[in-house]
Structures are given as structure tokens and as C-alpha cells.
Amino acid sequence: QWNMPEFVPQAIQRIRDQVGKDEVILGLSGGVDSAVAAALIHRAIGDQLTCIFVDTGLLRLNEGDQVMETFAKHMGVKVDRVNASEDFYRELKGVADPEQKRKIIGRLFVEEFQREAKKLPKAKWLAQGTIYPDVIESAGAKTGKAVTIKSHHNVGGLPESLHLKLLEPLRELFKDEVRSLGLELGLPREMVFRHPFPGPGLGVRILGEVKPEHADLLRRADAIFIDELRKAKDADGTSWYDKVAQAFAVFLPVRSVGVMGDGRTYDYVVALRAVQTTDFMTAHWAELPYDLLGRASSRIINEVRGINRVTYDISSKPPATIEWE
Ligand code: XMP
């Protein structure tokens, strides 16, 4: 186990020794690991680092703006934001199969990233937020031990195709150490303790074909659920957001009948999902308080026109998976 106040200066020195005066590219995803890697590398080499942030149109509400706010505005990190949402929606049109959606999203992500990276011909390094469990997992996959139920979106081929050397300053750290490092480097607590978010983003939380109008409804419903989880606190001040390992809303492209005022509605359904787990291999559905679920449900139905029914997913993993696709 690393002690962060000791780790930081050593890691900074190591990064400086490794890259010298070279330029470095890093892909920001909105996730914790790439954020912490960016903050650490920026502390070490400042403007020699350029981050690329591909906005896939499949991110959570305001996520793109938050990333720009934290890194570009507050920390002065150079960030190229690529708005690629139109490309993603165009390629995903008519595609309903989860694995095919993952492949398309993964491929497009790499293409967008490469196109942007080519604009930085002087870069010699690709930095990644690889952490120790990722190192072990990919070793397992090579020996054929890992069983792939869902192909995970990764950017494994990137360094080779871009002819870049790999810089992975978090390789020795476990997740909790990455979080303390993030806090030590001054990243916002909310970013450091954010639940994991799958690489294909909302692409696998909108069942079936991914349409922009469905993504819009889902983003707003999801933000309300997360807001209620953050607001509901224990006597000791711990929020339900912090008590569960992962929570989100899922868009079901199914319409059901409802009443609103004097009228009949025929609108979409969202499912709320919250799980307790430490390893994400098995998970139990979270026994959220009924009043919290009730508040989330009435706010979603009242505030998100187009959704008139909210359900709560009480399936554990196995046999269900955490995500619906
Ligand atoms: P499942 O749904 O397989 O999810 O029980 C386990 C954990 O993995 C995340 N997940 C993904 N992460 N790319 C990712 O980077 C993916 O394609 C993907 N699918 C699932 C999921 O959010 C959960 O934390």
C-alpha cells in the first residue's frame, strides 16, 4: 500500500525522467482513472501534456462540460474536446444488438481519438489511467482465464497504431489508492468518488437502437435519480450514493399508458438500478429506502416529459448482469 504524500513526488520525478521534453497525449473519459492520471501528469510536465476528450454523445448529463470545467478552466490543462456525437448516432442508427453497439462505439472512439491525435505530430507518448487490477485482468485474459460475457470497450490497440510509447503512472495502484491520489492532487471529491461508468456509456443503457431523443430522456432521468441518492443521507452523513457501488437509470423503449391531469399519456419507461458489490463480478440489488425511490420516481415522471413510468430493478448478479446490455 502506498502512502500518497510519499507517492506523489516520486511519481512526478519518474514521469519527468521518462518523458524528458517530449509531448504526451492522454484520453480523458470522464472516469476516475484517466482524470487522476491527467492531474498527476499535468503536475509533472504541465503544458507538455495535451488531453483529448471525445464527446460521444453518450455521456451523462453535463458530463462533458464538467470535464472541461475541472481540467481546462480550473487546472489549466490543455484539453481538445471533440464533439463526435453526430458520428456516433449516425453509425448506431438501426443497430439494436448490444455487442454490435459496443463494437461500433469502440471503433469510432478509436478513430476519433486517432484523428485528433494526428493533429499533435510532436507527441511521443500516450498516457493511460491503467491501474493495477487492469494489469492483472489483461494478464488473465491472455492466459485465457477471463470469461467474456460482454466485450469490454478498450483502447488496447491505440499506442501501436499511433506509434506512441505508453505512459502509465498508476500501474501500481489499487482503486482506493487512485482515489486518495486524486484527492491529494486536488480533484473534486465528487469526481474522485464517482461510480464507474461503462466505456460504451449510455449506448448500453438505452435498450435496442440508440436514438438521440432517447438519450436525452435517459440523461435527465438518470441525473434526477443520482441527485436523490446524493441527497438521502444517513445519521452519520453518508449518502446513499456513497453506500451503493453503482447506480443509474436504464431507458426501455417500451410505451405504457398513464394519466396526467385530464389526459391520457402513452410514454416510455425507465428502470432504476442500484447495486452493492465490491468486485462487480457478483452484485446484490441495493435495498434502497422506499421514500427515496418514491421521490426519484415522482420527480422523474413530473420533470421528464416523455416518461410516465418508473420501475426498480431487483435482480442480482448472477444471473442478471449489472448493466441491462
Ligand atoms: P456487468 O453488466 O457485466 O457489468 O455486470 C460489470 C461492470 O462492468 C461495467 N461494464 C462495462 N465497462 N465497457 C466498460 O468499460 C463495457 O462494455 C462494459 N459493460 C459493463 C459495468 O458498468 C459494471 O461496472
Residues whose N, C-alpha, C, O or C-beta is under 5 A from the ligand:
A	BS01	XMP	K150 S151 H152 H153 P196 F197 P198 G199 P200 F280 T321 I322 E323
